[in-house]
């Protein structure tokens, strides 16, 4: 009996894994084609961009977009697997042998949990590296924008261009989300890219059209340092542009995110977006297990009632419902209305509870 249980579990796990991988492969293909079309449309404004470059960018961007669709691939793959097992009467035979719904759901749930650990720890770092390369190509060929800001344990570095002059700004800390910089050093270059002067300031405050430096020491080549109470350095940057110049969390490995979050917070910059992304990654095991429970609830219920159309419609509706709840929760998390951990874990917890409750009602109600 123990060997039969192991054999059945291995068979169910294999059927489930094959089904979700097939659906996920289909999602990857659709995402690649859709992204390819969008990039070709955007590339029409840049005649120097070749088709090969566009195809490369689409291939680099696809893994990250497809990762967001993986929970739906698990949902639809699980439904497909349960439909096939039901049509072949394999689930009927399992029930006749005394196997409960919870026993034959254990292997698919176990596969989903393992996949939930593999997504952030293995798949996500690879997708992040591809996305980082994609953004470099996008900035070079399509948008002309690159990251303005680099943050590390040694402080932050900011590059700006104004009135033909390049300024490199370094600060040890910041306040007010980056509006106020502390212990500031500014290296300025003229229009010929020759070094012009160095400015050391106690603080630099971003005001419309300029950085307002207080407590300034101006140093020029071949001249004595000059003390200034206040000096304005022109800039075209806004606070939103500075905050958006951080490396997006999607371009960072799961293993790098905690350290980067600590650096951001110690530098005085908001890290809610990165913390929210990290919690969304570690909630994947629960979310994918919940997708299996939801799929089983729809499949088992509607197989008894009949109607494949109802089954597919119910599954799609459940997927869109989860997407809506996730979108609302993430928006609340980014706005600071709820903690990032709650925003990331709430959709997974709701889906798991609803799926389990539906199964209890169907099987034991």
Phi, psi and omega per residue, in radians:
X1 nan -0.650 3.125
X2 -1.164 -0.685 3.129
X3 -1.185 -0.726 3.118
X4 -1.070 -0.705 3.113
X5 -1.099 -0.723 3.125
X6 -1.172 -0.714 3.135
X7 -1.116 -0.764 3.116
X8 -1.130 -0.735 3.140
X9 -1.090 -0.764 3.131
X10 -1.113 -0.690 3.141
X11 -1.143 -0.790 3.141
X12 -1.133 -0.707 3.124
X13 -1.101 -0.728 -3.135
X14 -1.155 -0.762 3.136
X15 -1.084 -0.729 3.139
X16 -1.162 -0.771 -3.122
X17 -1.099 -0.765 3.128
X18 -1.085 -0.711 -3.109
X19 -1.137 -0.813 -3.100
X20 -1.243 -0.574 3.088
X21 -1.176 -0.636 3.099
X22 -1.138 -0.775 3.129
X23 -1.164 -0.692 3.141
X24 -1.147 -0.669 3.083
X25 -1.095 -0.686 3.085
X26 -1.121 -0.721 3.103
X27 -1.076 -0.736 3.130
X28 -1.059 -0.771 3.133
X29 -1.090 -0.774 3.141
X30 -1.153 -0.715 3.134
X31 -1.122 -0.740 3.138
X32 -1.069 -0.797 -3.132
X33 -1.119 -0.769 -3.140
X34 -1.122 -0.752 3.141
X35 -1.190 -0.615 3.103
X36 -1.083 -0.792 3.131
X37 -1.091 -0.765 -3.135
X38 -1.125 -0.736 3.132
X39 -1.180 -0.648 3.072
X40 -1.104 -0.674 3.092
X41 -1.109 -0.772 3.131
X42 -1.195 -0.541 -3.100
X43 -1.292 -0.225 3.118
X44 -1.112 -0.396 3.096
X45 -1.469 -0.117 3.136
X46 -2.224 1.557 -3.049
X47 -1.120 -0.302 -3.122
X48 -1.359 -0.185 -3.103
X49 -1.449 2.152 -3.108
X50 -1.492 2.880 3.098
X51 -1.105 -0.663 3.132
X52 -1.090 -0.671 3.110
X53 -1.140 -0.743 3.122
X54 -1.106 -0.753 3.119
X55 -1.094 -0.693 3.104
X56 -1.115 -0.753 3.127
X57 -1.103 -0.733 3.115
X58 -1.101 -0.719 3.127
X59 -1.134 -0.630 3.133
X60 -1.287 -0.550 -3.080
X61 -1.460 -0.448 -3.036
X62 -1.050 -0.787 -3.087
X63 -0.984 -0.676 -3.121
X64 -1.238 -0.714 3.108
X65 -1.158 -0.729 -3.135
X66 -1.126 -0.528 3.112
X67 -1.061 -0.652 3.128
X68 -1.177 -0.435 -3.132
X69 -1.567 -0.066 -3.055
X70 -1.083 -0.717 3.085
X71 -0.997 -0.653 3.114
X72 -1.247 -0.553 3.044
X73 -1.129 -0.664 3.085
X74 -1.149 -0.752 3.135
X75 -1.058 -0.914 -3.095
X76 -1.234 -0.644 3.102
X77 -1.135 -0.701 3.104
X78 -1.141 -0.715 3.107
X79 -1.098 -0.746 3.116
X80 -1.084 -0.716 -3.141
X81 -1.147 -0.756 -3.133
X82 -1.182 -0.624 3.090
X83 -1.098 -0.798 -3.119
X84 -1.119 -0.751 3.124
X85 -1.137 -0.626 3.112
X86 -1.217 -0.714 -3.138
X87 -1.171 -0.545 3.097
X88 -1.481 0.066 3.139
X89 1.085 0.329 3.136
X90 -1.244 -0.620 3.092
X91 -1.216 -0.596 3.090
X92 -1.107 -0.761 3.117
X93 -1.108 -0.718 3.134
X94 -1.100 -0.732 3.106
X95 -1.139 -0.683 3.121
X96 -1.118 -0.489 3.113
X97 -1.438 0.048 3.091
X98 1.614 0.245 3.127
X99 -1.538 2.123 -3.135
X100 -1.391 2.941 3.139
X101 -1.085 -0.584 -3.119
X102 -1.251 -0.534 3.121
X103 -1.255 -0.743 -3.133
X104 -1.456 -0.137 2.988
X105 -1.495 -0.308 -3.086
X106 -1.047 -0.803 3.128
X107 -1.085 -0.827 3.087
X108 -1.052 -0.686 3.112
X109 -1.126 -0.699 3.115
X110 -1.093 -0.728 3.097
X111 -1.102 -0.723 3.132
X112 -1.110 -0.704 3.136
X113 -1.156 -0.753 3.097
X114 -1.067 -0.767 3.087
X115 -1.092 -0.617 3.107
X116 -1.125 -0.531 3.046
X117 -1.392 -0.590 -3.108
X118 -1.255 -0.579 -3.113
X119 -1.024 -0.971 -3.120
X120 -1.276 -0.594 -3.001
X121 -1.512 -0.486 -3.073
X122 -2.052 -0.968 -3.049
X123 -1.232 -0.786 -3.056
X124 -1.067 -0.754 3.099
X125 -1.051 -0.666 3.105
X126 -1.169 -0.798 3.120
X127 -1.095 -0.635 3.124
X128 -1.147 -0.715 3.109
X129 -1.114 -0.721 3.089
X130 -1.115 -0.739 -3.125
X131 -1.139 -0.657 3.104
X132 -1.084 -0.744 3.099
X133 -1.164 -0.657 3.101
X134 -1.066 -0.742 -3.109
X135 -1.183 -0.564 3.055
X136 -1.109 -0.801 3.122
X137 -1.161 -0.670 3.118
X138 -1.101 -0.765 3.106
X139 -1.145 -0.590 -3.106
X140 -1.314 -0.722 -2.971
X141 -1.835 -0.475 -2.990
X142 -1.999 -0.830 -3.033
X143 -1.768 -0.470 -3.093
X144 1.287 0.169 -3.130
X145 -1.887 2.521 3.028
X146 -2.257 2.911 3.134
X147 -1.108 2.261 -3.135
X148 -1.500 -0.395 -2.908
X149 -2.211 2.393 3.043
X150 -2.230 2.258 -3.114
X151 -2.063 2.338 3.101
X152 -2.544 -3.136 -3.141
X153 -1.110 -0.403 3.137
X154 -1.508 0.124 3.140
X155 2.051 -2.808 -3.109
X156 -2.171 2.572 3.115
X157 -2.110 2.338 -3.094
X158 -2.299 2.285 3.102
X159 -1.970 2.305 -3.139
X160 -2.463 2.717 3.086
X161 -2.235 2.222 -3.141
X162 -2.575 2.269 3.128
X163 0.976 0.632 3.118
X164 1.361 -0.028 -3.128
X165 -1.833 2.371 3.108
X166 -1.689 2.313 3.093
X167 -2.164 2.303 3.045
X168 -1.878 2.047 -3.067
X169 -1.889 2.261 3.057
X170 -2.144 2.388 3.114
X171 -2.475 2.544 3.129
X172 -1.400 -0.597 -3.098
X173 -2.529 2.975 3.061
X174 -2.504 2.838 3.068
X175 -2.371 2.880 3.067
X176 0.960 0.769 3.065
X177 1.157 0.380 3.140
X178 1.816 -0.041 3.128
X179 -1.252 -0.574 -3.129
X180 -2.077 2.171 3.100
X181 -1.864 2.552 -3.116
X182 -2.096 2.609 -3.112
X183 0.898 1.178 -2.953
X184 -1.745 2.451 2.986
X185 -2.255 2.252 -3.124
X186 -2.092 2.162 3.041
X187 -1.824 2.097 -3.100
X188 -1.955 2.469 3.128
X189 -2.165 2.590 -3.119
X190 -1.445 -3.047 -3.072
X191 -1.148 -0.314 3.102
X192 -1.641 0.170 -3.117
X193 1.114 0.447 3.029
X194 -1.655 2.527 -3.128
X195 -1.067 2.293 -3.098
X196 -1.871 -0.991 -3.112
X197 -2.820 2.879 3.070
X198 -2.114 2.368 3.126
X199 -2.104 2.173 3.041
X200 -1.935 2.228 -3.067
X201 -2.379 2.679 3.087
X202 -1.224 -0.813 3.114
X203 -2.444 2.755 3.010
X204 -2.343 2.117 -3.105
X205 -1.927 2.269 3.132
X206 -1.394 2.018 3.059
X207 -2.063 2.892 -3.123
X208 -0.970 1.992 3.046
X209 1.527 0.013 -3.089
X210 -2.867 2.783 2.871
X211 -1.661 2.174 3.111
X212 -1.648 1.889 -3.098
X213 -1.633 2.317 3.098
X214 -2.063 2.479 -3.116
X215 1.145 1.054 -2.934
X216 -1.737 2.433 2.935
X217 -2.048 2.023 -3.112
X218 -1.725 2.238 3.141
X219 -2.179 2.193 3.089
X220 -2.123 2.650 3.123
X221 -1.043 2.251 3.096
X222 1.341 0.201 -3.134
X223 -2.325 2.716 3.129
X224 -1.284 2.610 3.107
X225 -1.029 2.517 -3.113
X226 -2.071 2.230 -3.130
X227 -1.601 2.252 3.128
X228 -2.254 2.446 3.124
X229 -1.278 -0.683 -3.106
X230 -2.658 2.521 3.129
X231 -2.634 2.395 3.099
X232 -1.782 2.283 3.073
X233 -1.903 2.024 -3.092
X234 -1.029 2.531 3.084
X235 -2.677 2.650 3.049
X236 -1.827 0.068 -3.077
X237 -1.370 2.652 2.987
X238 -2.063 2.915 -3.130
X239 -1.098 -0.693 3.124
X240 -1.092 -0.718 3.123
X241 -1.107 -0.667 3.135
X242 -1.162 -0.813 -3.117
X243 -1.171 -0.584 3.120
X244 -1.312 -0.202 -3.114
X245 -1.418 -0.130 3.047
X246 -1.093 2.652 3.033
X247 -1.045 2.126 3.131
X248 -1.018 2.590 -3.116
X249 -1.066 -0.463 -3.140
X250 -1.171 -0.343 -3.137
X251 -1.622 0.077 -3.080
X252 -1.991 2.468 3.110
X253 -1.141 2.594 3.081
X254 -0.962 -0.621 -3.092
X255 -1.310 -0.402 -3.127
X256 -1.555 -0.354 -3.014
X257 -1.051 -0.818 -3.108
X258 -1.010 -0.755 3.136
X259 -1.148 -0.705 3.141
X260 -1.158 -0.650 3.097
X261 -1.090 -0.741 3.113
X262 -1.105 -0.704 3.131
X263 -1.132 -0.755 3.118
X264 -1.038 -0.845 -3.085
X265 -1.178 -0.658 3.109
X266 -1.212 -0.436 3.108
X267 -1.478 -0.133 3.105
X268 1.608 0.210 3.130
X269 -1.746 2.616 3.105
X270 -1.198 2.412 -3.127
X271 -2.122 0.333 -3.074
X272 -1.062 -0.707 -3.098
X273 -1.122 -0.740 -3.126
X274 -1.258 -0.689 3.115
X275 -1.150 -0.664 3.114
X276 -1.113 -0.730 3.126
X277 -1.133 -0.675 -3.129
X278 -1.145 -0.754 3.109
X279 -1.162 -0.621 3.087
X280 -1.095 -0.615 3.114
X281 -1.221 -0.783 -3.076
X282 -1.332 -0.203 3.068
X283 -1.528 0.006 -3.093
X284 -1.021 -0.741 3.130
X285 -0.989 -0.793 3.123
X286 -1.158 -0.717 -3.107
X287 -1.114 -0.773 -3.118
X288 -1.218 -0.654 3.056
X289 -1.100 -0.668 3.101
X290 -1.115 -0.637 3.116
X291 -1.088 -0.640 3.106
X292 -1.151 -0.743 3.136
X293 -1.128 -0.737 3.110
X294 -1.116 -0.760 3.126
X295 -1.068 -0.730 3.129
X296 -1.142 -0.687 -3.134
X297 -1.079 -0.782 3.121
X298 -1.202 -0.777 -3.041
X299 -1.146 -0.877 -3.076
X300 -1.173 -0.698 -3.135
X301 -1.142 -0.833 -3.022
X302 -1.434 -0.346 3.019
X303 -1.174 -0.597 3.116
X304 -1.263 -0.675 -3.122
X305 -1.415 -0.426 -3.098
X306 1.537 2.715 3.070
X307 1.887 1.657 3.123
X308 -1.187 -0.552 3.138
X309 -1.104 -0.748 3.091
X310 -1.091 -0.676 -3.128
X311 -1.076 -0.907 -3.120
X312 -1.130 -0.715 3.116
X313 -1.091 -0.726 3.099
X314 -1.129 -0.711 3.128
X315 -1.137 -0.768 3.106
X316 -1.106 -0.725 3.120
X317 -1.094 -0.705 3.106
X318 -1.118 -0.687 3.120
X319 -1.115 -0.784 3.120
X320 -1.179 -0.602 3.082
X321 -1.108 -0.746 3.100
X322 -1.124 -0.720 3.124
X323 -1.063 -0.723 3.141
X324 -1.117 -0.813 3.139
X325 -1.093 -0.738 3.127
X326 -1.091 -0.751 -3.119
X327 -1.107 -0.754 3.125
X328 -1.140 -0.764 -3.129
X329 -1.108 -0.734 3.131
X330 -1.138 -0.693 3.104
X331 -1.101 -0.718 3.100
X332 -1.147 -0.658 3.111
X333 -1.151 -0.740 3.135
X334 -1.168 -0.580 -3.137
X335 -1.359 -0.203 -3.120
X336 1.517 0.100 -3.134
X337 -1.197 -0.590 3.071
X338 -2.324 2.749 3.131
X339 -1.098 2.586 3.133
X340 -0.984 -0.671 3.141
X341 -1.093 -0.748 3.115
X342 -1.135 -0.703 -3.130
X343 -1.115 -0.631 -3.092
X344 -1.413 -0.633 -3.038
X345 -1.551 -0.363 -3.076
X346 -1.046 -0.864 -3.141
X347 -1.024 -0.720 3.129
X348 -1.125 -0.740 -3.130
X349 -1.155 -0.723 3.135
X350 -1.113 -0.791 -3.135
X351 -1.092 -0.732 3.140
X352 -1.118 -0.766 -3.128
X353 -1.165 -0.733 3.129
X354 -1.152 -0.734 3.119
X355 -1.104 -0.790 3.139
X356 -1.151 -0.714 3.132
X357 -1.110 -0.713 3.133
X358 -1.123 -0.708 3.128
X359 -1.165 -0.714 3.076
X360 -1.060 -0.721 3.134
X361 -1.158 -0.708 -3.100
X362 -1.231 -0.797 -2.999
X363 -1.535 -0.705 -2.998
X364 -2.019 -0.044 -3.090
X365 -1.388 nan nan
